[in-house]
Amino acid sequence: MGGKLEAFYFAFGDADAFVIVSLPDSTTAAALALNINTSLLVSVTTTALLDPEDVDAAVKMSVNYRAPGS
């Protein structure tokens, strides 16, 4: 799917493994997660990670937001 396995860790706790992959886009990640979850043999939860460049770009964005009740 055009991605790369970056890291794979086994773990104790709620999750038995953590897999970090680099994929071309969110749609590819969704397709992969949906396909894996459809097997009903494993359950995948995805978390999008941001690199420093993404956070720098977000900080520079202007957002028109008003907190509830303000």
PQR file of N, CA, C, O and H, with PARSE charges and radii, in Angstrom:
ATOM      1  N   MET A   1       0.815  -1.186   0.000 -0.4000 1.5000
ATOM      2  CA  MET A   1       0.000   0.000   0.000 -0.0000 2.0000
ATOM      3  C   MET A   1       0.863   1.256   0.000  0.5500 1.7000
ATOM      4  O   MET A   1       0.371   2.359   0.238 -0.5500 1.4000
ATOM      5  N   GLY A   2       2.137   1.079  -0.266 -0.4000 1.5000
ATOM      6  CA  GLY A   2       3.021   2.228  -0.351 -0.0000 2.0000
ATOM      7  C   GLY A   2       3.537   2.722   0.976  0.5500 1.7000
ATOM      8  O   GLY A   2       4.041   3.841   1.062 -0.5500 1.4000
ATOM      9  H   GLY A   2       2.537   0.183  -0.459  0.4000 1.0000
ATOM     10  N   GLY A   3       3.422   1.906   2.028 -0.4000 1.5000
ATOM     11  CA  GLY A   3       3.865   2.327   3.347 -0.0000 2.0000
ATOM     12  C   GLY A   3       5.151   1.645   3.766  0.5500 1.7000
ATOM     13  O   GLY A   3       5.741   0.858   3.025 -0.5500 1.4000
ATOM     14  H   GLY A   3       3.012   0.997   1.958  0.4000 1.0000
ATOM     15  N   LYS A   4       5.565   1.974   4.982 -0.4000 1.5000
ATOM     16  CA  LYS A   4       6.795   1.409   5.525 -0.0000 2.0000
ATOM     17  C   LYS A   4       6.592   1.105   7.003  0.5500 1.7000
ATOM     18  O   LYS A   4       6.091   1.941   7.754 -0.5500 1.4000
ATOM     19  H   LYS A   4       5.086   2.613   5.584  0.4000 1.0000
ATOM     20  N   LEU A   5       6.983  -0.096   7.415 -0.4000 1.5000
ATOM     21  CA  LEU A   5       6.964  -0.465   8.818 -0.0000 2.0000
ATOM     22  C   LEU A   5       8.138   0.222   9.495  0.5500 1.7000
ATOM     23  O   LEU A   5       9.292  -0.043   9.160 -0.5500 1.4000
ATOM     24  H   LEU A   5       7.390  -0.776   6.805  0.4000 1.0000
ATOM     25  N   GLU A   6       7.848   1.109  10.453 -0.4000 1.5000
ATOM     26  CA  GLU A   6       8.898   1.861  11.148 -0.0000 2.0000
ATOM     27  C   GLU A   6       9.349   1.144  12.413  0.5500 1.7000
ATOM     28  O   GLU A   6      10.540   1.115  12.721 -0.5500 1.4000
ATOM     29  H   GLU A   6       6.911   1.324  10.725  0.4000 1.0000
ATOM     30  N   ALA A   7       8.387   0.555  13.158 -0.4000 1.5000
ATOM     31  CA  ALA A   7       8.729  -0.120  14.415 -0.0000 2.0000
ATOM     32  C   ALA A   7       7.608  -1.076  14.802  0.5500 1.7000
ATOM     33  O   ALA A   7       6.447  -0.872  14.446 -0.5500 1.4000
ATOM     34  H   ALA A   7       7.419   0.578  12.908  0.4000 1.0000
ATOM     35  N   PHE A   8       7.974  -2.119  15.535 -0.4000 1.5000
ATOM     36  CA  PHE A   8       7.009  -3.101  16.037 -0.0000 2.0000
ATOM     37  C   PHE A   8       7.437  -3.481  17.440  0.5500 1.7000
ATOM     38  O   PHE A   8       8.559  -3.944  17.647 -0.5500 1.4000
ATOM     39  H   PHE A   8       8.917  -2.285  15.824  0.4000 1.0000
ATOM     40  N   TYR A   9       6.537  -3.287  18.418 -0.4000 1.5000
ATOM     41  CA  TYR A   9       6.841  -3.599  19.807 -0.0000 2.0000
ATOM     42  C   TYR A   9       5.748  -4.475  20.396  0.5500 1.7000
ATOM     43  O   TYR A   9       4.565  -4.218  20.174 -0.5500 1.4000
ATOM     44  H   TYR A   9       5.626  -2.912  18.250  0.4000 1.0000
ATOM     45  N   PHE A  10       6.127  -5.515  21.151 -0.4000 1.5000
ATOM     46  CA  PHE A  10       5.176  -6.264  21.955 -0.0000 2.0000
ATOM     47  C   PHE A  10       5.032  -5.530  23.279  0.5500 1.7000
ATOM     48  O   PHE A  10       5.960  -4.848  23.716 -0.5500 1.4000
ATOM     49  H   PHE A  10       7.088  -5.725  21.331  0.4000 1.0000
ATOM     50  N   ALA A  11       3.859  -5.666  23.929 -0.4000 1.5000
ATOM     51  CA  ALA A  11       3.616  -4.909  25.148 -0.0000 2.0000
ATOM     52  C   ALA A  11       2.738  -5.699  26.111  0.5500 1.7000
ATOM     53  O   ALA A  11       2.051  -6.643  25.721 -0.5500 1.4000
ATOM     54  H   ALA A  11       3.106  -6.219  23.575  0.4000 1.0000
ATOM     55  N   PHE A  12       2.776  -5.296  27.365 -0.4000 1.5000
ATOM     56  CA  PHE A  12       1.854  -5.794  28.377 -0.0000 2.0000
ATOM     57  C   PHE A  12       0.758  -4.747  28.536  0.5500 1.7000
ATOM     58  O   PHE A  12       1.003  -3.558  28.327 -0.5500 1.4000
ATOM     59  H   PHE A  12       3.334  -4.529  27.682  0.4000 1.0000
ATOM     60  N   GLY A  13      -0.442  -5.174  28.902 -0.4000 1.5000
ATOM     61  CA  GLY A  13      -1.520  -4.213  29.131 -0.0000 2.0000
ATOM     62  C   GLY A  13      -2.676  -4.416  28.180  0.5500 1.7000
ATOM     63  O   GLY A  13      -2.900  -5.521  27.686 -0.5500 1.4000
ATOM     64  H   GLY A  13      -0.641  -6.139  29.072  0.4000 1.0000
ATOM     65  N   ASP A  14      -3.413  -3.341  27.921 -0.4000 1.5000
ATOM     66  CA  ASP A  14      -4.596  -3.411  27.065 -0.0000 2.0000
ATOM     67  C   ASP A  14      -4.256  -3.779  25.626  0.5500 1.7000
ATOM     68  O   ASP A  14      -5.045  -4.435  24.946 -0.5500 1.4000
ATOM     69  H   ASP A  14      -3.231  -2.443  28.322  0.4000 1.0000
ATOM     70  N   ALA A  15      -3.098  -3.362  25.168 -0.4000 1.5000
ATOM     71  CA  ALA A  15      -2.664  -3.668  23.801 -0.0000 2.0000
ATOM     72  C   ALA A  15      -1.497  -4.654  23.861  0.5500 1.7000
ATOM     73  O   ALA A  15      -0.576  -4.488  24.661 -0.5500 1.4000
ATOM     74  H   ALA A  15      -2.457  -2.829  25.720  0.4000 1.0000
ATOM     75  N   ASP A  16      -1.542  -5.675  23.013 -0.4000 1.5000
ATOM     76  CA  ASP A  16      -0.477  -6.675  22.980 -0.0000 2.0000
ATOM     77  C   ASP A  16       0.695  -6.248  22.111  0.5500 1.7000
ATOM     78  O   ASP A  16       1.802  -6.767  22.254 -0.5500 1.4000
ATOM     79  H   ASP A  16      -2.290  -5.810  22.363  0.4000 1.0000
ATOM     80  N   ALA A  17       0.453  -5.308  21.217 -0.4000 1.5000
ATOM     81  CA  ALA A  17       1.523  -4.866  20.313 -0.0000 2.0000
ATOM     82  C   ALA A  17       1.266  -3.427  19.884  0.5500 1.7000
ATOM     83  O   ALA A  17       0.128  -2.963  19.822 -0.5500 1.4000
ATOM     84  H   ALA A  17      -0.446  -4.887  21.101  0.4000 1.0000
ATOM     85  N   PHE A  18       2.347  -2.751  19.595 -0.4000 1.5000
ATOM     86  CA  PHE A  18       2.282  -1.410  19.013 -0.0000 2.0000
ATOM     87  C   PHE A  18       3.060  -1.456  17.708  0.5500 1.7000
ATOM     88  O   PHE A  18       4.210  -1.894  17.676 -0.5500 1.4000
ATOM     89  H   PHE A  18       3.272  -3.128  19.645  0.4000 1.0000
ATOM     90  N   VAL A  19       2.432  -1.005  16.641 -0.4000 1.5000
ATOM     91  CA  VAL A  19       3.064  -1.009  15.323 -0.0000 2.0000
ATOM     92  C   VAL A  19       3.056   0.426  14.817  0.5500 1.7000
ATOM     93  O   VAL A  19       2.010   1.073  14.764 -0.5500 1.4000
ATOM     94  H   VAL A  19       1.498  -0.649  16.667  0.4000 1.0000
ATOM     95  N   ILE A  20       4.220   0.908  14.452 -0.4000 1.5000
ATOM     96  CA  ILE A  20       4.322   2.257  13.895 -0.0000 2.0000
ATOM     97  C   ILE A  20       4.637   2.111  12.417  0.5500 1.7000
ATOM     98  O   ILE A  20       5.653   1.533  12.032 -0.5500 1.4000
ATOM     99  H   ILE A  20       5.069   0.383  14.495  0.4000 1.0000
ATOM    100  N   VAL A  21       3.733   2.651  11.593 -0.4000 1.5000
ATOM    101  CA  VAL A  21       3.907   2.587  10.145 -0.0000 2.0000
ATOM    102  C   VAL A  21       3.825   3.988   9.555  0.5500 1.7000
ATOM    103  O   VAL A  21       3.157   4.872  10.090 -0.5500 1.4000
ATOM    104  H   VAL A  21       2.907   3.120  11.906  0.4000 1.0000
ATOM    105  N   SER A  22       4.502   4.158   8.474 -0.4000 1.5000
ATOM    106  CA  SER A  22       4.419   5.399   7.704 -0.0000 2.0000
ATOM    107  C   SER A  22       3.641   5.066   6.444  0.5500 1.7000
ATOM    108  O   SER A  22       4.048   4.209   5.660 -0.5500 1.4000
ATOM    109  H   SER A  22       5.045   3.439   8.040  0.4000 1.0000
ATOM    110  N   LEU A  23       2.522   5.746   6.253 -0.4000 1.5000
ATOM    111  CA  LEU A  23       1.665   5.486   5.093 -0.0000 2.0000
ATOM    112  C   LEU A  23       1.506   6.762   4.278  0.5500 1.7000
ATOM    113  O   LEU A  23       1.695   7.859   4.801 -0.5500 1.4000
ATOM    114  H   LEU A  23       2.191   6.442   6.889  0.4000 1.0000
ATOM    115  N   PRO A  24       1.158   6.626   2.991 -0.5600 1.5000
ATOM    116  CA  PRO A  24       1.066   7.805   2.125  0.2800 2.0000
ATOM    117  C   PRO A  24       0.052   8.854   2.577  0.5500 1.7000
ATOM    118  O   PRO A  24       0.275  10.051   2.395 -0.5500 1.4000
ATOM    119  N   ASP A  25      -1.075   8.405   3.173 -0.4000 1.5000
ATOM    120  CA  ASP A  25      -2.108   9.362   3.557 -0.0000 2.0000
ATOM    121  C   ASP A  25      -3.102   8.709   4.508  0.5500 1.7000
ATOM    122  O   ASP A  25      -3.037   7.506   4.759 -0.5500 1.4000
ATOM    123  H   ASP A  25      -1.257   7.433   3.321  0.4000 1.0000
ATOM    124  N   SER A  26      -4.020   9.512   5.035 -0.4000 1.5000
ATOM    125  CA  SER A  26      -5.021   9.023   5.991 -0.0000 2.0000
ATOM    126  C   SER A  26      -5.981   8.020   5.367  0.5500 1.7000
ATOM    127  O   SER A  26      -6.441   7.101   6.044 -0.5500 1.4000
ATOM    128  H   SER A  26      -4.073  10.489   4.831  0.4000 1.0000
ATOM    129  N   THR A  27      -6.285   8.184   4.100 -0.4000 1.5000
ATOM    130  CA  THR A  27      -7.195   7.256   3.422 -0.0000 2.0000
ATOM    131  C   THR A  27      -6.583   5.862   3.364  0.5500 1.7000
ATOM    132  O   THR A  27      -7.276   4.868   3.579 -0.5500 1.4000
ATOM    133  H   THR A  27      -5.912   8.931   3.549  0.4000 1.0000
ATOM    134  N   THR A  28      -5.304   5.786   3.080 -0.4000 1.5000
ATOM    135  CA  THR A  28      -4.614   4.491   3.059 -0.0000 2.0000
ATOM    136  C   THR A  28      -4.617   3.870   4.447  0.5500 1.7000
ATOM    137  O   THR A  28      -4.836   2.667   4.589 -0.5500 1.4000
ATOM    138  H   THR A  28      -4.740   6.594   2.905  0.4000 1.0000
ATOM    139  N   ALA A  29      -4.374   4.681   5.476 -0.4000 1.5000
ATOM    140  CA  ALA A  29      -4.394   4.180   6.850 -0.0000 2.0000
ATOM    141  C   ALA A  29      -5.775   3.645   7.207  0.5500 1.7000
ATOM    142  O   ALA A  29      -5.890   2.587   7.825 -0.5500 1.4000
ATOM    143  H   ALA A  29      -4.196   5.659   5.361  0.4000 1.0000
ATOM    144  N   ALA A  30      -6.816   4.365   6.826 -0.4000 1.5000
ATOM    145  CA  ALA A  30      -8.186   3.926   7.103 -0.0000 2.0000
ATOM    146  C   ALA A  30      -8.491   2.616   6.381  0.5500 1.7000
ATOM    147  O   ALA A  30      -9.079   1.709   6.970 -0.5500 1.4000
ATOM    148  H   ALA A  30      -6.723   5.225   6.324  0.4000 1.0000
ATOM    149  N   ALA A  31      -8.101   2.509   5.123 -0.4000 1.5000
ATOM    150  CA  ALA A  31      -8.348   1.285   4.352 -0.0000 2.0000
ATOM    151  C   ALA A  31      -7.649   0.094   4.995  0.5500 1.7000
ATOM    152  O   ALA A  31      -8.227  -0.989   5.094 -0.5500 1.4000
ATOM    153  H   ALA A  31      -7.624   3.246   4.644  0.4000 1.0000
ATOM    154  N   LEU A  32      -6.425   0.288   5.425 -0.4000 1.5000
ATOM    155  CA  LEU A  32      -5.671  -0.795   6.058 -0.0000 2.0000
ATOM    156  C   LEU A  32      -6.325  -1.202   7.379  0.5500 1.7000
ATOM    157  O   LEU A  32      -6.509  -2.392   7.636 -0.5500 1.4000
ATOM    158  H   LEU A  32      -5.956   1.167   5.345  0.4000 1.0000
ATOM    159  N   ALA A  33      -6.674  -0.231   8.212 -0.4000 1.5000
ATOM    160  CA  ALA A  33      -7.299  -0.530   9.502 -0.0000 2.0000
ATOM    161  C   ALA A  33      -8.648  -1.226   9.317  0.5500 1.7000
ATOM    162  O   ALA A  33      -8.947  -2.194  10.016 -0.5500 1.4000
ATOM    163  H   ALA A  33      -6.524   0.735   8.003  0.4000 1.0000
ATOM    164  N   LEU A  34      -9.457  -0.742   8.388 -0.4000 1.5000
ATOM    165  CA  LEU A  34     -10.759  -1.366   8.131 -0.0000 2.0000
ATOM    166  C   LEU A  34     -10.598  -2.808   7.667  0.5500 1.7000
ATOM    167  O   LEU A  34     -11.340  -3.689   8.102 -0.5500 1.4000
ATOM    168  H   LEU A  34      -9.215   0.045   7.820  0.4000 1.0000
ATOM    169  N   ASN A  35      -9.636  -3.049   6.791 -0.4000 1.5000
ATOM    170  CA  ASN A  35      -9.413  -4.392   6.272 -0.0000 2.0000
ATOM    171  C   ASN A  35      -8.955  -5.334   7.370  0.5500 1.7000
ATOM    172  O   ASN A  35      -9.428  -6.468   7.448 -0.5500 1.4000
ATOM    173  H   ASN A  35      -9.033  -2.334   6.438  0.4000 1.0000
ATOM    174  N   ILE A  36      -8.047  -4.885   8.216 -0.4000 1.5000
ATOM    175  CA  ILE A  36      -7.559  -5.724   9.319 -0.0000 2.0000
ATOM    176  C   ILE A  36      -8.682  -6.005  10.306  0.5500 1.7000
ATOM    177  O   ILE A  36      -8.859  -7.150  10.724 -0.5500 1.4000
ATOM    178  H   ILE A  36      -7.663  -3.964   8.153  0.4000 1.0000
ATOM    179  N   ASN A  37      -9.446  -4.980  10.690 -0.4000 1.5000
ATOM    180  CA  ASN A  37     -10.529  -5.162  11.660 -0.0000 2.0000
ATOM    181  C   ASN A  37     -11.630  -6.063  11.126  0.5500 1.7000
ATOM    182  O   ASN A  37     -12.299  -6.742  11.905 -0.5500 1.4000
ATOM    183  H   ASN A  37      -9.302  -4.050  10.352  0.4000 1.0000
ATOM    184  N   THR A  38     -11.832  -6.083   9.816 -0.4000 1.5000
ATOM    185  CA  THR A  38     -12.866  -6.921   9.204 -0.0000 2.0000
ATOM    186  C   THR A  38     -12.593  -8.405   9.423  0.5500 1.7000
ATOM    187  O   THR A  38     -13.525  -9.209   9.434 -0.5500 1.4000
ATOM    188  H   THR A  38     -11.289  -5.531   9.183  0.4000 1.0000
ATOM    189  N   SER A  39     -11.318  -8.780   9.599 -0.4000 1.5000
ATOM    190  CA  SER A  39     -10.976 -10.186   9.802 -0.0000 2.0000
ATOM    191  C   SER A  39     -11.541 -10.727  11.114  0.5500 1.7000
ATOM    192  O   SER A  39     -11.710 -11.937  11.263 -0.5500 1.4000
ATOM    193  H   SER A  39     -10.560  -8.127   9.590  0.4000 1.0000
ATOM    194  N   LEU A  40     -11.834  -9.836  12.066 -0.4000 1.5000
ATOM    195  CA  LEU A  40     -12.329 -10.197  13.399 -0.0000 2.0000
ATOM    196  C   LEU A  40     -11.336 -11.027  14.202  0.5500 1.7000
ATOM    197  O   LEU A  40     -11.669 -11.482  15.296 -0.5500 1.4000
ATOM    198  H   LEU A  40     -11.697  -8.853  11.945  0.4000 1.0000
ATOM    199  N   LEU A  41     -10.132 -11.235  13.691 -0.4000 1.5000
ATOM    200  CA  LEU A  41      -9.106 -11.982  14.414 -0.0000 2.0000
ATOM    201  C   LEU A  41      -8.251 -11.059  15.279  0.5500 1.7000
ATOM    202  O   LEU A  41      -7.710 -11.478  16.303 -0.5500 1.4000
ATOM    203  H   LEU A  41      -9.862 -10.865  12.802  0.4000 1.0000
ATOM    204  N   VAL A  42      -8.137  -9.830  14.870 -0.4000 1.5000
ATOM    205  CA  VAL A  42      -7.401  -8.825  15.637 -0.0000 2.0000
ATOM    206  C   VAL A  42      -8.187  -7.522  15.592  0.5500 1.7000
ATOM    207  O   VAL A  42      -9.061  -7.335  14.746 -0.5500 1.4000
ATOM    208  H   VAL A  42      -8.576  -9.489  14.039  0.4000 1.0000
ATOM    209  N   SER A  43      -7.862  -6.639  16.506 -0.4000 1.5000
ATOM    210  CA  SER A  43      -8.507  -5.329  16.538 -0.0000 2.0000
ATOM    211  C   SER A  43      -7.423  -4.261  16.426  0.5500 1.7000
ATOM    212  O   SER A  43      -6.423  -4.297  17.143 -0.5500 1.4000
ATOM    213  H   SER A  43      -7.151  -6.791  17.193  0.4000 1.0000
ATOM    214  N   VAL A  44      -7.633  -3.324  15.528 -0.4000 1.5000
ATOM    215  CA  VAL A  44      -6.659  -2.260  15.288 -0.0000 2.0000
ATOM    216  C   VAL A  44      -7.254  -0.933  15.730  0.5500 1.7000
ATOM    217  O   VAL A  44      -8.399  -0.611  15.413 -0.5500 1.4000
ATOM    218  H   VAL A  44      -8.445  -3.294  14.946  0.4000 1.0000
ATOM    219  N   THR A  45      -6.463  -0.175  16.464 -0.4000 1.5000
ATOM    220  CA  THR A  45      -6.809   1.196  16.811 -0.0000 2.0000
ATOM    221  C   THR A  45      -5.719   2.078  16.220  0.5500 1.7000
ATOM    222  O   THR A  45      -4.531   1.811  16.406 -0.5500 1.4000
ATOM    223  H   THR A  45      -5.533  -0.436  16.722  0.4000 1.0000
ATOM    224  N   THR A  46      -6.111   3.107  15.522 -0.4000 1.5000
ATOM    225  CA  THR A  46      -5.114   3.973  14.886 -0.0000 2.0000
ATOM    226  C   THR A  46      -5.004   5.302  15.621  0.5500 1.7000
ATOM    227  O   THR A  46      -5.988   5.835  16.133 -0.5500 1.4000
ATOM    228  H   THR A  46      -7.075   3.324  15.371  0.4000 1.0000
ATOM    229  N   THR A  47      -3.796   5.816  15.659 -0.4000 1.5000
ATOM    230  CA  THR A  47      -3.515   7.130  16.215 -0.0000 2.0000
ATOM    231  C   THR A  47      -2.598   7.844  15.235  0.5500 1.7000
ATOM    232  O   THR A  47      -1.504   7.365  14.938 -0.5500 1.4000
ATOM    233  H   THR A  47      -2.996   5.383  15.243  0.4000 1.0000
ATOM    234  N   ALA A  48      -3.040   8.973  14.741 -0.4000 1.5000
ATOM    235  CA  ALA A  48      -2.201   9.743  13.815 -0.0000 2.0000
ATOM    236  C   ALA A  48      -1.142  10.489  14.614  0.5500 1.7000
ATOM    237  O   ALA A  48      -1.458  11.187  15.577 -0.5500 1.4000
ATOM    238  H   ALA A  48      -3.929   9.361  14.982  0.4000 1.0000
ATOM    239  N   LEU A  49       0.094  10.343  14.217 -0.4000 1.5000
ATOM    240  CA  LEU A  49       1.195  11.052  14.860 -0.0000 2.0000
ATOM    241  C   LEU A  49       1.586  12.245  14.002  0.5500 1.7000
ATOM    242  O   LEU A  49       1.566  12.169  12.774 -0.5500 1.4000
ATOM    243  H   LEU A  49       0.351   9.776  13.435  0.4000 1.0000
ATOM    244  N   LEU A  50       1.940  13.335  14.647 -0.4000 1.5000
ATOM    245  CA  LEU A  50       2.354  14.548  13.938 -0.0000 2.0000
ATOM    246  C   LEU A  50       3.860  14.715  14.061  0.5500 1.7000
ATOM    247  O   LEU A  50       4.428  14.542  15.140 -0.5500 1.4000
ATOM    248  H   LEU A  50       1.956  13.397  15.645  0.4000 1.0000
ATOM    249  N   ASP A  51       4.501  15.051  12.950 -0.4000 1.5000
ATOM    250  CA  ASP A  51       5.924  15.343  13.032 -0.0000 2.0000
ATOM    251  C   ASP A  51       6.096  16.826  13.375  0.5500 1.7000
ATOM    252  O   ASP A  51       5.140  17.594  13.267 -0.5500 1.4000
ATOM    253  H   ASP A  51       4.040  15.191  12.074  0.4000 1.0000
ATOM    254  N   PRO A  52       7.293  17.237  13.785 -0.5600 1.5000
ATOM    255  CA  PRO A  52       7.508  18.628  14.198  0.2800 2.0000
ATOM    256  C   PRO A  52       7.092  19.656  13.140  0.5500 1.7000
ATOM    257  O   PRO A  52       6.600  20.730  13.484 -0.5500 1.4000
ATOM    258  N   GLU A  53       7.284  19.337  11.868 -0.4000 1.5000
ATOM    259  CA  GLU A  53       6.904  20.258  10.801 -0.0000 2.0000
ATOM    260  C   GLU A  53       5.394  20.478  10.762  0.5500 1.7000
ATOM    261  O   GLU A  53       4.937  21.595  10.515 -0.5500 1.4000
ATOM    262  H   GLU A  53       7.684  18.464  11.588  0.4000 1.0000
ATOM    263  N   ASP A  54       4.618  19.423  11.003 -0.4000 1.5000
ATOM    264  CA  ASP A  54       3.161  19.556  11.047 -0.0000 2.0000
ATOM    265  C   ASP A  54       2.730  20.457  12.203  0.5500 1.7000
ATOM    266  O   ASP A  54       1.838  21.290  12.047 -0.5500 1.4000
ATOM    267  H   ASP A  54       4.989  18.517  11.203  0.4000 1.0000
ATOM    268  N   VAL A  55       3.361  20.287  13.354 -0.4000 1.5000
ATOM    269  CA  VAL A  55       3.016  21.110  14.519 -0.0000 2.0000
ATOM    270  C   VAL A  55       3.415  22.566  14.271  0.5500 1.7000
ATOM    271  O   VAL A  55       2.668  23.481  14.615 -0.5500 1.4000
ATOM    272  H   VAL A  55       4.086  19.609  13.481  0.4000 1.0000
ATOM    273  N   ASP A  56       4.593  22.782  13.673 -0.4000 1.5000
ATOM    274  CA  ASP A  56       5.017  24.148  13.353 -0.0000 2.0000
ATOM    275  C   ASP A  56       4.010  24.823  12.422  0.5500 1.7000
ATOM    276  O   ASP A  56       3.678  25.993  12.611 -0.5500 1.4000
ATOM    277  H   ASP A  56       5.200  22.038  13.394  0.4000 1.0000
ATOM    278  N   ALA A  57       3.522  24.089  11.417 -0.4000 1.5000
ATOM    279  CA  ALA A  57       2.536  24.649  10.489 -0.0000 2.0000
ATOM    280  C   ALA A  57       1.224  24.943  11.204  0.5500 1.7000
ATOM    281  O   ALA A  57       0.579  25.951  10.919 -0.5500 1.4000
ATOM    282  H   ALA A  57       3.791  23.138  11.263  0.4000 1.0000
ATOM    283  N   ALA A  58       0.820  24.074  12.133 -0.4000 1.5000
ATOM    284  CA  ALA A  58      -0.420  24.278  12.874 -0.0000 2.0000
ATOM    285  C   ALA A  58      -0.338  25.511  13.769  0.5500 1.7000
ATOM    286  O   ALA A  58      -1.312  26.252  13.903 -0.5500 1.4000
ATOM    287  H   ALA A  58       1.345  23.254  12.365  0.4000 1.0000
ATOM    288  N   VAL A  59       0.814  25.729  14.376 -0.4000 1.5000
ATOM    289  CA  VAL A  59       0.995  26.889  15.254 -0.0000 2.0000
ATOM    290  C   VAL A  59       0.829  28.191  14.469  0.5500 1.7000
ATOM    291  O   VAL A  59       0.345  29.185  15.008 -0.5500 1.4000
ATOM    292  H   VAL A  59       1.606  25.127  14.267  0.4000 1.0000
ATOM    293  N   LYS A  60       1.226  28.184  13.209 -0.4000 1.5000
ATOM    294  CA  LYS A  60       1.167  29.387  12.374 -0.0000 2.0000
ATOM    295  C   LYS A  60      -0.230  29.654  11.804  0.5500 1.7000
ATOM    296  O   LYS A  60      -0.469  30.720  11.237 -0.5500 1.4000
ATOM    297  H   LYS A  60       1.619  27.376  12.771  0.4000 1.0000
ATOM    298  N   MET A  61      -1.156  28.694  11.948 -0.4000 1.5000
ATOM    299  CA  MET A  61      -2.500  28.861  11.398 -0.0000 2.0000
ATOM    300  C   MET A  61      -3.342  29.751  12.302  0.5500 1.7000
ATOM    301  O   MET A  61      -3.228  29.699  13.526 -0.5500 1.4000
ATOM    302  H   MET A  61      -0.962  27.828  12.409  0.4000 1.0000
ATOM    303  N   SER A  62      -4.180  30.561  11.688 -0.4000 1.5000
ATOM    304  CA  SER A  62      -5.121  31.398  12.426 -0.0000 2.0000
ATOM    305  C   SER A  62      -6.441  30.644  12.539  0.5500 1.7000
ATOM    306  O   SER A  62      -6.990  30.180  11.540 -0.5500 1.4000
ATOM    307  H   SER A  62      -4.272  30.604  10.694  0.4000 1.0000
ATOM    308  N   VAL A  63      -6.941  30.528  13.760 -0.4000 1.5000
ATOM    309  CA  VAL A  63      -8.180  29.786  14.009 -0.0000 2.0000
ATOM    310  C   VAL A  63      -9.191  30.737  14.654  0.5500 1.7000
ATOM    311  O   VAL A  63      -8.875  31.414  15.632 -0.5500 1.4000
ATOM    312  H   VAL A  63      -6.495  30.905  14.571  0.4000 1.0000
ATOM    313  N   ASN A  64     -10.385  30.785  14.113 -0.4000 1.5000
ATOM    314  CA  ASN A  64     -11.458  31.610  14.657 -0.0000 2.0000
ATOM    315  C   ASN A  64     -12.279  30.727  15.594  0.5500 1.7000
ATOM    316  O   ASN A  64     -13.196  30.037  15.149 -0.5500 1.4000
ATOM    317  H   ASN A  64     -10.642  30.235  13.318  0.4000 1.0000
ATOM    318  N   TYR A  65     -11.956  30.743  16.886 -0.4000 1.5000
ATOM    319  CA  TYR A  65     -12.618  29.884  17.866 -0.0000 2.0000
ATOM    320  C   TYR A  65     -12.987  30.697  19.097  0.5500 1.7000
ATOM    321  O   TYR A  65     -12.203  31.510  19.586 -0.5500 1.4000
ATOM    322  H   TYR A  65     -11.211  31.303  17.248  0.4000 1.0000
ATOM    323  N   ARG A  66     -14.201  30.456  19.586 -0.4000 1.5000
ATOM    324  CA  ARG A  66     -14.661  31.059  20.836 -0.0000 2.0000
ATOM    325  C   ARG A  66     -15.057  29.943  21.788  0.5500 1.7000
ATOM    326  O   ARG A  66     -15.845  29.070  21.425 -0.5500 1.4000
ATOM    327  H   ARG A  66     -14.838  29.795  19.189  0.4000 1.0000
ATOM    328  N   ALA A  67     -14.525  29.961  22.988 -0.4000 1.5000
ATOM    329  CA  ALA A  67     -14.849  28.927  23.970 -0.0000 2.0000
ATOM    330  C   ALA A  67     -16.337  29.026  24.350  0.5500 1.7000
ATOM    331  O   ALA A  67     -16.889  30.125  24.401 -0.5500 1.4000
ATOM    332  H   ALA A  67     -13.885  30.670  23.282  0.4000 1.0000
ATOM    333  N   PRO A  68     -16.983  27.887  24.615 -0.5600 1.5000
ATOM    334  CA  PRO A  68     -18.396  27.908  25.020  0.2800 2.0000
ATOM    335  C   PRO A  68     -18.589  28.788  26.246  0.5500 1.7000
ATOM    336  O   PRO A  68     -17.806  28.720  27.194 -0.5500 1.4000
ATOM    337  N   GLY A  69     -19.620  29.606  26.229 -0.4000 1.5000
ATOM    338  CA  GLY A  69     -19.936  30.467  27.350 -0.0000 2.0000
ATOM    339  C   GLY A  69     -19.160  31.770  27.387  0.5500 1.7000
ATOM    340  O   GLY A  69     -19.348  32.578  28.296 -0.5500 1.4000
ATOM    341  H   GLY A  69     -20.256  29.661  25.459  0.4000 1.0000
ATOM    342  N   SER A  70     -18.279  31.985  26.399 -0.4000 1.5000
ATOM    343  CA  SER A  70     -17.513  33.234  26.438 -0.0000 2.0000
ATOM    344  C   SER A  70     -18.193  34.312  25.613  0.5500 1.7000
ATOM    345  O   SER A  70     -17.692  35.433  25.529 -0.5500 1.4000
ATOM    346  H   SER A  70     -18.126  31.328  25.661  0.4000 1.0000
TER
END
